[in-house]
Amino acid sequence: GMTDSSCLTTIEAALHRLNLRFRRVGDQVDAQCPAHEDANPSLSVTYDGGAGKVLVNCHVGCRPDDVVAALGLSWPDLFDPK
């Protein structure tokens, strides 16, 4: 199940640091994308508990690499701590 040590919590903390609007519903966070000027939240971050990772999807088409970098994170941050 979901714990607060999950990588989704890491994403939430990064969004909070950047003062981006976000809303978490269950295993998904909808947020303003940090990689482009985003008036309406167009970033979806979905937690895949089975794989222990999050999937990052900007609906405007930003590359996940750019989103992760703009969050001040690196790819290992998108996986649950082992």
Secondary structure, 3 states (H helix, E strand, C coil): CCCCCCHHHHHHHHHHHCCCCEEEECCEEEECCCCCCCCCCCEEEEEECCCCEEEEEECCCCCHHHHHHHCCCCHHHHECCC
